[in-house]
Amino acid sequence: MKILVLDVYKDVEHRISKDTSGGYGTGNNFGDTLIPRLLKKTLKKVHDWSPMFVAYTISVLKKNGNQVTFSKELTSNFEDYDLYIVASSIVCCETEINAIKKIKSKGGDVFAIGPFATNQPKIYNDAGATVILGEPEFYFLQKKHYVEDLKKKIITFDHSFELDDLPYPDWKTIITDPKKVSKLFGNYSTIPMLATRGCPYSCFKYCVYPLQQGRKVRQRSPKKIVDEMEYWKKNMNIKMFVFRDPVFSINNKHTIEFAKELINRKLNVKYIIETHLRILDKELIKILKKSGLAAVKCGVESAHPEVLEDANRFTIEKDLQFKKIRELEKNNIQVSSMFILGFPTDKEETMDNTINYAKKLNTTYAQFSVWTPYPGTPIFNEYKNKIITKSYEESDQYNLVYKHNSLDKNIVRKYLDKAYRTYYFRVSWILKFVRSFIFA
């Protein structure tokens, strides 16, 4: 079959990343004053990746003998295909639905895939698409012919496959111009990587990752992970990898095996992970650094434990946060700390304290976003009658989308702007940022 895989985006001034927030996507709309606008403009120029499930799906489709084309827009000759597959997200769902309607108006058959369509299938069904629930790459791995299933509105299937059963994601079809490969840490060509899927932690109440991946942790073989890293280095000159695992190093033994495999291969590549600070200790940090760990993203979220507890979010004590972060930095590992404003019990004072605490931690990067009850998560059921927006696309982590007890949308937006403006416009941060690259 001739298949067109579509990953369409709306036209906005800030960068949209569909490869974040568990595939729901985010929009980096930091604020409206000078510094946030400059940050938005800078990030907009950074080439982003399509979600990993798209790259895996393309790879499996090709393995099945199909002729696959990838596009980020519906071009004028879109009628030349036997099947259309549209990647879903919350941040661009209206653009995706318009594309589906246009295809259906010409008689095309459409699958909608991804976590957002999995959890909100009706809006894609209403546009005319058949929705594949769950991880689409596994559906196509077990199904070679799709015509009969296109008669259905919803497709469910057996998810008993292992991650090691998947071929490598097809980044070559998505990134056709080597010059457009994302560059991180100076001049390192970078792509996403997968070691595990699934997360058992209590944050499933508000986190979107378990919606498609589940809560059971599934692991790739450390050897196969490193095999893939070696493949991309040889075939696309990739020297940096961003692991998209919800919590990297959730299994200490598996993580150490991976690090040792990478060290023994002497690949000389770097990688970035997201994990909980409490998982990291001196010995693990040391071996990860030796294997190429360049940066860690970690959730700090709020300066107030009671604010976190009310929202079912948990972190470690401040003293331990400082200790772990400084240990990472001592090993020349950059840290990106993540904070959330607009929690249900947040006030102006607590948001201000969180911003000040972020500056006190003074990590190489800091990310500030807005607390969002996502459709499909258990917490959404508690807040669905308080949602104040009519557009799913506003749930991009940078807008207050629910009726807060003491804050309005504009106030939260003001503090978001303040967070980026005051964090990145400090002499102490600028000096640290420069030093981090000199000694990286």
C-alpha positions as CSV (number, residue, x, y, z in Angstrom):
1,M,0.0,0.0,0.0
2,K,1.0,3.6,-0.5
3,I,0.6,5.2,2.9
4,L,1.0,8.8,4.0
5,V,1.8,9.4,7.6
6,L,0.9,12.9,8.7
7,D,2.1,14.8,11.8
8,V,0.5,18.3,11.2
9,Y,1.1,21.4,13.3
10,K,-0.8,24.7,13.7
11,D,1.0,27.9,12.8
12,V,2.0,29.8,16.0
13,E,4.9,32.0,17.1
14,H,6.2,29.6,19.7
15,R,7.6,26.1,19.3
16,I,5.2,23.1,19.6
17,S,6.6,19.8,20.7
18,K,4.5,16.7,20.2
19,D,7.3,14.5,21.5
20,T,6.7,15.6,25.1
21,S,4.1,15.2,27.8
22,G,3.6,11.5,26.9
23,G,2.7,12.4,23.3
24,Y,0.0,14.9,24.2
25,G,2.5,17.6,23.3
26,T,3.4,21.0,24.8
27,G,3.6,24.6,23.4
28,N,6.5,26.6,24.7
29,N,4.5,29.9,25.2
30,F,6.6,31.2,28.0
31,G,5.3,34.8,28.3
32,D,4.9,38.1,26.6
33,T,7.7,40.4,27.9
34,L,11.1,40.7,26.3
35,I,13.0,37.8,27.8
36,P,10.2,35.1,27.4
37,R,9.7,36.3,23.9
38,L,13.4,36.0,23.1
39,L,13.3,32.5,24.6
40,K,10.3,31.6,22.5
41,K,11.9,32.9,19.3
42,T,15.1,31.0,20.0
43,L,13.3,27.7,20.7
44,K,11.1,28.2,17.6
45,K,14.2,27.8,15.5
46,V,15.2,24.5,17.1
47,H,14.0,21.6,14.9
48,D,11.9,19.3,17.0
49,W,11.1,15.6,16.6
50,S,7.8,13.9,15.8
51,P,6.6,11.6,18.6
52,M,8.5,8.3,18.9
53,F,5.3,6.3,18.2
54,V,5.3,7.9,14.7
55,A,8.8,6.9,13.9
56,Y,8.2,3.3,15.2
57,T,4.9,3.1,13.2
58,I,6.7,4.1,10.0
59,S,9.4,1.5,10.6
60,V,6.9,-1.3,11.1
61,L,4.8,-0.2,8.1
62,K,7.9,-0.4,5.9
63,K,8.8,-3.8,7.4
64,N,5.4,-5.0,6.3
65,G,6.2,-4.0,2.7
66,N,4.3,-0.7,2.4
67,Q,5.5,2.4,0.6
68,V,5.5,5.1,3.3
69,T,5.8,8.8,2.9
70,F,5.9,11.2,5.9
71,S,4.8,14.8,5.9
72,K,4.1,17.7,8.4
73,E,1.5,19.2,6.1
74,L,-1.3,18.0,3.8
75,T,0.2,18.9,0.3
76,S,-1.8,19.4,-2.9
77,N,-1.2,15.9,-4.2
78,F,-2.4,14.1,-1.0
79,E,-5.0,12.1,-3.0
80,D,-2.3,9.8,-4.4
81,Y,-2.3,7.4,-1.3
82,D,-4.2,4.3,-0.4
83,L,-4.2,5.0,3.4
84,Y,-3.6,8.0,5.6
85,I,-2.3,7.8,9.2
86,V,-2.7,11.0,11.3
87,A,-0.7,11.4,14.6
88,S,-2.8,12.9,17.3
89,S,-2.0,15.4,20.0
90,I,-3.8,17.7,22.4
91,V,-1.9,20.8,21.3
92,C,-2.7,20.5,17.6
93,C,-5.9,18.4,17.7
94,E,-8.0,21.0,15.7
95,T,-5.4,21.1,12.9
96,E,-5.3,17.3,12.9
97,I,-9.1,17.0,12.7
98,N,-9.2,19.5,9.8
99,A,-6.7,17.4,7.9
100,I,-8.8,14.3,8.5
101,K,-12.0,16.0,7.3
102,K,-10.1,17.2,4.1
103,I,-8.9,13.6,3.4
104,K,-12.4,12.2,4.0
105,S,-13.9,14.7,1.7
106,K,-11.8,13.1,-1.1
107,G,-12.8,9.6,-0.1
108,G,-9.6,8.7,1.7
109,D,-9.3,6.1,4.5
110,V,-7.8,7.5,7.8
111,F,-6.3,6.0,10.9
112,A,-5.8,8.3,13.9
113,I,-3.1,7.1,16.3
114,G,-1.5,8.3,19.5
115,P,-2.4,8.8,23.2
116,F,-4.7,11.7,22.7
117,A,-6.9,9.9,20.1
118,T,-6.7,6.8,22.3
119,N,-8.3,8.8,25.2
120,Q,-10.6,11.1,23.2
121,P,-11.5,8.9,20.2
122,K,-14.9,10.5,19.6
123,I,-13.6,13.8,18.2
124,Y,-11.5,11.9,15.7
125,N,-14.3,9.4,14.9
126,D,-16.6,12.4,14.3
127,A,-14.1,13.7,11.7
128,G,-14.2,10.3,9.9
129,A,-11.1,8.6,11.2
130,T,-10.8,5.1,12.6
131,V,-8.9,5.3,15.9
132,I,-6.3,2.7,16.9
133,L,-6.3,2.5,20.7
134,G,-3.0,2.1,22.5
135,E,0.5,1.8,21.0
136,P,0.0,1.8,17.2
137,E,3.3,0.3,16.3
138,F,2.2,-3.0,18.0
139,Y,-1.0,-3.0,16.0
140,F,0.8,-2.8,12.7
141,L,3.4,-5.3,14.0
142,Q,0.7,-8.0,14.2
143,K,-1.6,-6.8,11.4
144,K,-0.4,-6.8,7.8
145,H,-3.8,-6.0,6.2
146,Y,-6.0,-3.1,7.4
147,V,-8.9,-2.8,5.0
148,E,-11.4,-4.7,7.2
149,D,-10.5,-2.7,10.3
150,L,-11.1,0.6,8.5
151,K,-14.8,-0.2,8.7
152,K,-14.6,0.1,12.5
153,K,-14.6,3.3,14.5
154,I,-12.4,1.9,17.3
155,I,-9.6,-0.8,17.0
156,T,-8.4,-2.7,20.0
157,F,-5.7,-5.3,19.9
158,D,-3.4,-7.6,21.8
159,H,-0.5,-5.6,23.5
160,S,1.5,-8.6,24.5
161,F,4.5,-7.8,22.4
162,E,7.9,-6.9,23.9
163,L,9.7,-3.6,23.2
164,D,12.6,-5.7,21.8
165,D,10.2,-7.0,19.1
166,L,10.1,-3.5,17.5
167,P,12.5,-2.5,14.7
168,Y,14.4,0.7,15.2
169,P,12.3,3.8,14.7
170,D,12.6,5.2,11.2
171,W,14.1,8.7,11.7
172,K,15.6,8.7,8.2
173,T,12.1,9.0,6.7
174,I,11.1,11.8,9.1
175,I,14.4,13.7,9.0
176,T,15.3,13.7,5.3
177,D,17.7,16.6,5.5
178,P,20.7,15.9,7.8
179,K,21.1,19.7,8.3
180,K,17.7,19.7,10.1
181,V,18.7,17.2,12.7
182,S,18.4,18.9,16.1
183,K,21.6,20.2,17.6
184,L,22.1,20.1,21.4
185,F,25.1,21.0,23.5
186,G,26.7,23.0,20.7
187,N,27.0,20.8,17.7
188,Y,25.8,17.3,18.7
189,S,23.2,15.9,16.3
190,T,20.4,14.6,18.5
191,I,17.4,12.2,18.3
192,P,15.1,10.6,20.9
193,M,15.8,7.1,22.3
194,L,13.7,4.6,24.2
195,A,14.9,2.3,27.0
196,T,11.6,1.6,28.9
197,R,7.9,2.3,28.8
198,G,5.4,2.4,31.6
199,C,5.6,4.0,35.1
200,P,4.2,2.6,38.4
201,Y,4.4,5.8,40.5
202,S,1.4,7.5,42.1
203,C,1.6,10.5,39.7
204,F,-0.4,8.4,37.3
205,K,-3.4,10.4,38.6
206,Y,-2.4,13.4,36.6
207,C,0.4,12.1,34.3
208,V,-0.5,11.2,30.7
209,Y,2.4,8.7,30.1
210,P,0.5,5.7,31.6
211,L,-2.6,6.4,29.4
212,Q,-0.9,4.8,26.5
213,Q,2.1,3.0,28.0
214,G,0.4,1.6,31.1
215,R,1.8,1.4,34.6
216,K,3.8,-1.8,34.2
217,V,7.5,-1.1,33.4
218,R,8.7,-2.8,30.1
219,Q,12.4,-2.7,29.3
220,R,14.5,-3.1,26.2
221,S,17.6,-5.2,26.5
222,P,20.6,-2.9,27.4
223,K,22.5,-4.5,24.5
224,K,19.7,-3.6,22.0
225,I,19.6,-0.1,23.3
226,V,23.3,0.4,22.7
227,D,23.1,-1.5,19.4
228,E,20.6,1.2,18.2
229,M,22.7,4.1,19.5
230,E,25.7,2.6,17.5
231,Y,23.5,2.2,14.4
232,W,22.4,5.9,14.5
233,K,25.9,7.1,15.1
234,K,27.2,5.1,12.0
235,N,24.2,5.9,9.8
236,M,23.2,9.5,10.7
237,N,26.2,10.7,12.7
238,I,24.1,11.0,15.8
239,K,26.2,11.8,18.9
240,M,23.5,12.8,21.4
241,F,20.4,10.9,22.5
242,V,17.4,12.1,24.5
243,F,15.8,9.3,26.4
244,R,12.0,9.7,26.4
245,D,11.4,7.2,29.3
246,P,8.9,8.6,31.9
247,V,11.5,7.8,34.6
248,F,14.9,6.7,33.4
249,S,16.8,4.5,35.9
250,I,13.6,3.2,37.5
251,N,15.3,-0.2,37.5
252,N,18.8,0.3,39.0
253,K,20.2,-3.0,37.8
254,H,18.9,-2.5,34.2
255,T,20.4,1.1,34.2
256,I,23.8,-0.1,35.4
257,E,23.9,-2.9,32.7
258,F,23.1,-0.3,30.1
259,A,25.8,2.1,31.3
260,K,28.4,-0.7,31.4
261,E,27.4,-1.9,27.9
262,L,27.9,1.7,26.6
263,I,31.3,2.0,28.4
264,N,32.5,-1.3,27.0
265,R,31.5,-0.4,23.4
266,K,33.5,2.9,23.6
267,L,30.9,4.7,21.4
268,N,31.8,8.1,22.6
269,V,28.2,9.4,22.5
270,K,26.3,11.6,25.0
271,Y,22.7,11.3,26.3
272,I,20.1,13.1,28.3
273,I,17.6,11.5,30.8
274,E,14.6,12.5,32.9
275,T,14.4,10.9,36.3
276,H,13.6,11.3,40.0
277,L,16.4,12.8,42.1
278,R,15.8,10.3,44.8
279,I,16.8,7.5,42.5
280,L,20.3,9.0,41.9
281,D,23.2,8.3,44.3
282,K,26.9,8.9,44.0
283,E,27.8,5.6,42.5
284,L,25.0,5.6,39.9
285,I,25.9,9.2,38.9
286,K,29.5,8.3,38.6
287,I,28.9,5.3,36.2
288,L,26.3,7.2,34.2
289,K,28.7,10.1,33.7
290,K,31.4,7.7,32.6
291,S,29.0,6.2,30.0
292,G,28.2,9.6,28.5
293,L,25.4,11.2,30.6
294,A,25.4,14.9,29.8
295,A,22.2,16.2,31.4
296,V,19.4,15.3,33.7
297,K,15.9,16.6,33.8
298,C,14.2,16.4,37.2
299,G,10.9,17.5,38.7
300,V,11.2,19.9,41.7
301,E,7.8,21.4,40.9
302,S,7.1,23.6,44.0
303,A,8.9,25.1,47.0
304,H,5.9,24.1,49.2
305,P,5.5,20.4,50.1
306,E,1.9,21.0,51.2
307,V,1.0,22.3,47.7
308,L,2.5,19.2,46.1
309,E,0.8,16.8,48.6
310,D,-2.6,18.3,47.9
311,A,-2.1,17.6,44.1
312,N,-0.8,14.1,44.8
313,R,2.7,15.1,43.7
314,F,5.7,14.1,45.8
315,T,9.4,15.1,45.9
316,I,12.3,14.8,48.2
317,E,13.3,17.3,51.0
318,K,15.0,20.5,49.9
319,D,18.3,19.7,51.5
320,L,18.4,16.4,49.6
321,Q,17.5,18.2,46.4
322,F,20.4,20.6,46.8
323,K,22.7,17.7,47.6
324,K,21.7,15.6,44.6
325,I,21.8,18.5,42.2
326,R,25.3,19.6,43.4
327,E,26.5,16.0,43.0
328,L,25.4,15.9,39.4
329,E,27.0,19.3,38.7
330,K,30.2,18.2,40.5
331,N,30.4,15.5,37.8
332,N,29.9,18.1,35.0
333,I,26.3,16.8,34.4
334,Q,24.0,19.7,33.5
335,V,20.6,19.8,35.3
336,S,17.3,21.0,34.1
337,S,14.9,21.5,37.0
338,M,11.1,21.6,36.3
339,F,8.6,23.6,38.2
340,I,4.8,24.0,38.1
341,L,2.7,27.1,38.8
342,G,-1.0,27.2,39.3
343,F,-1.4,24.1,41.5
344,P,-4.9,23.9,43.1
345,T,-3.7,25.3,46.4
346,D,-1.2,27.7,45.0
347,K,-1.4,31.4,45.8
348,E,0.6,34.4,44.5
349,E,2.9,34.1,47.4
350,T,3.6,30.3,46.9
351,M,4.2,30.8,43.2
352,D,6.6,33.7,44.0
353,N,8.4,31.4,46.5
354,T,8.7,28.7,43.9
355,I,10.3,31.1,41.4
356,N,12.8,32.3,44.1
357,Y,13.6,28.7,45.1
358,A,14.3,27.9,41.5
359,K,16.8,30.8,41.4
360,K,18.4,29.5,44.6
361,L,18.9,26.1,43.1
362,N,20.3,27.8,40.0
363,T,20.4,24.8,37.7
364,T,21.7,25.1,34.1
365,Y,18.2,25.2,32.9
366,A,14.8,25.7,34.5
367,Q,11.4,24.9,33.0
368,F,8.2,26.5,34.4
369,S,4.8,25.3,33.3
370,V,1.2,25.5,34.5
371,W,-0.6,22.7,36.3
372,T,-3.0,21.0,33.8
373,P,-5.7,18.4,34.4
374,Y,-5.4,16.4,31.2
375,P,-8.4,14.6,29.6
376,G,-8.1,10.9,30.2
377,T,-6.3,11.2,33.6
378,P,-8.0,10.4,36.9
379,I,-7.5,14.0,38.1
380,F,-9.5,15.3,35.1
381,N,-12.6,13.6,36.4
382,E,-12.3,15.8,39.6
383,Y,-11.9,19.0,37.5
384,K,-14.0,18.4,34.4
385,N,-16.7,20.7,35.7
386,K,-14.2,23.4,36.4
387,I,-12.6,23.5,32.9
388,I,-12.8,27.1,31.6
389,T,-11.6,26.6,28.1
390,K,-13.6,25.3,25.1
391,S,-10.5,24.4,23.2
392,Y,-8.4,21.3,23.9
393,E,-5.4,23.0,22.3
394,E,-5.1,25.5,25.2
395,S,-4.0,22.5,27.4
396,D,-0.4,23.0,26.4
397,Q,1.1,23.4,29.9
398,Y,1.3,27.1,29.6
399,N,-2.3,28.2,30.2
400,L,-4.5,27.9,33.3
401,V,-7.4,25.8,31.9
402,Y,-9.5,25.3,35.1
403,K,-11.3,27.5,37.5
404,H,-8.9,28.1,40.4
405,N,-10.0,28.8,43.9
406,S,-7.9,32.0,44.3
407,L,-6.1,32.7,41.0
408,D,-7.3,33.7,37.6
409,K,-5.7,32.9,34.2
410,N,-4.0,36.3,33.8
411,I,-2.4,36.2,37.2
412,V,-0.9,32.7,36.6
413,R,0.3,33.9,33.2
414,K,1.9,36.9,34.8
415,Y,3.9,34.7,37.2
416,L,4.9,32.3,34.4
417,D,6.3,35.3,32.5
418,K,8.0,36.5,35.6
419,A,9.6,33.0,36.2
420,Y,11.3,33.0,32.8
421,R,12.1,36.7,32.8
422,T,13.8,36.7,36.2
423,Y,15.4,33.3,36.0
424,Y,17.2,33.7,32.7
425,F,18.1,37.4,33.2
426,R,20.6,37.0,36.1
427,V,24.3,37.4,36.2
428,S,24.7,34.3,38.4
429,W,22.8,32.2,35.8
430,I,24.6,33.6,32.8
431,L,28.0,32.8,34.4
432,K,26.9,29.3,35.3
433,F,25.5,28.7,31.8
434,V,28.8,29.7,30.2
435,R,30.9,27.6,32.7
436,S,28.7,24.6,32.0
437,F,29.6,24.6,28.3
438,I,33.3,25.3,29.0
439,F,33.6,22.3,31.2
440,A,31.1,20.0,29.6
